[in-house]
Amino acid sequence: MKNVDQNTITQAVLERMGNMPDARLKTIVTSLVHHLHDFAREVQLTEQELMHAIEFLTQTGQKCDDKRQEFILLSDVLGLSMLTVAMNNQKPAGCTEATVFGPFFVEGAPKVALGGDVAQGAPGQPCSVSGRVVGSRGQPVVHALIEVWQADEEGFYDVQRPELRAPQARASMQADGDGRFHFKTIVAEAYPIPTDGPVGALLRAMGRHPWRPAHLHFMIKAPGFETLITHVFRNGDQYLESDAVFGVRESLIADWVKQPDGNTLLQFDFVLNESHD
Amino acid sequence: MKNVDQNTITQAVLERMGNMPDARLKTIVTSLVHHLHDFAREVQLTEQELMHAIEFLTQTGQKCDDKRQEFILLSDVLGLSMLTVAMNNQKPAGCTEATVFGPFFVEGAPKVALGGDVAQGAPGQPCSVSGRVVGSRGQPVVHALIEVWQADEEGFYDVQRPELRAPQARASMQADGDGRFHFKTIVAEAYPIPTDGPVGALLRAMGRHPWRPAHLHFMIKAPGFETLITHVFRNGDQYLESDAVFGVRESLIADWVKQPDGNTLLQFDFVLNESHD
């Protein structure tokens, strides 16, 4: 097709996909092309702005490495991650709600026994966490696999500290035969998402702060249950109403109770949804 | 704002941009967020698909370097580049039409005198190109700055040949006092856009070929005129109806006339639009 104009080009692109073998991918790309073109027409995108966008995306890709995922950050701050979580995790009432995965999970975290130390030297105030993993009828999720990861009191995950030789403040553990777990760690603190890359520049341009309220990340897996990816947020945090990635759910906020001896106690139970695959 | 769902999150993201200082950027990001969220809802994007998309964008960014711009390729094959060109280059009748810039332009191409050799050893059949740069009333565009770049007979630009130590088949020259130019080069041939990266994988998944019809790139600048970025396409090419980047315009197709002596002649005049800044 020759001589496409700003309106006919959309159909020209879609017609070119007539032989697309994967029906699901065709659905996705068709919708993407429609919205991408509608967006460009709606704002009357200039050639210079398109080049700025290309440069921004290039820098975003080049900021990524094995410890940094700038496109997840971008998806997070634009609300796309939380939107996708919300669409895909509509669980029955009573089940623990999901929230964003974030860019800081690492495969192969240290295995820690129940009662063990997750912090492994990360700076922070001492904290003891305990709870139980149950199914939607209250039955124990025996030996559920629990991954936990968090920022330290300076607001950094271990992967943000290049000087570290070993993981800190992340662990993998198994609940006991009654679904119960407990471990020692440090008190999670509010922190800014990384602002030294293109996404930080975008947040500044948007007049937005980069802070996330204090939270512990959990990913809990067990046969017969949907995997739960969520946080437990710390009650009283000043950023609960303005999380930079829109991840806060009322049901995930818990009291982190400071004890007279300086230790902080957090108790939180997780309710998994049975899988129906 | 807490407890956003798949519908309320869009408004939550937009409200967070209330303090955005740059009005134009606010317009762009507002439309982007609307379309991005609508797209995700329309296709009911899964979390796994979002991660695939993030991976694709990351790979696209990481394929870019000083000689390769994979995001321009992506914009080209999705029709976004040509859409943007079409919106921003609505010139009066009679002016030469614009088309896509493409990813192969290089700043600082060798300066070549009129009549000089642009090919500089690039493989191909000999070709002599001549023409005139005029304004919309036919007046000569005196000493117009002409940048020309092209693929060789194997379908490669110089920047795609890592063994080369110097530019080939690209040059910068100035028209004479009557707006006329002529130079020697090689006959441009059809070529596939680079398919060894994420965009190539996407084209294969879409069941699309990667070919562009043979063309010479031109960028022509002169004080008092709008910069013209365009191609001259070679009449008879089999890909004129299915250019991988949707860039062909009937008015840009010219006869490349093979002479008995083996040389090919191309004659093409450019009509620039007066700038009104």
Interface residues (C-beta under 8 A of the other chain):
Chain A: M1 K2 N3 V4 D5 Q6 I9 T10 A12 V13 R16 M17 G18 N19 M20 P21 D22 L25 T27 I28 V29 S31 L32 V33 H35 L36 H37 D38 F39 A40 R41 E42 V43 Q44 L45 T46 E47 E49 L50 I54 L57 T58 Q59 T60 G61 Q62 C64 Q69 F71 I72 S75 L78 G79 L80 S81 M82 L83 T84 V85 A86 M87 N88 F101 A205 M206 G207 R208 L240 E241 S242 F246 V248 R249 E250
Chain B: M1 K2 N3 V4 D5 Q6 I9 T10 A12 V13 R16 M17 G18 N19 M20 P21 D22 L25 T27 I28 V29 S31 L32 V33 H35 L36 H37 D38 F39 A40 R41 E42 V43 Q44 L45 T46 E47 E49 L50 I54 L57 T58 Q59 T60 G61 Q62 C64 Q69 F71 I72 S75 L78 G79 L80 S81 M82 L83 T84 V85 A86 M87 N88 F101 A205 M206 G207 R208 L240 E241 S242 F246 V248 R249 E250
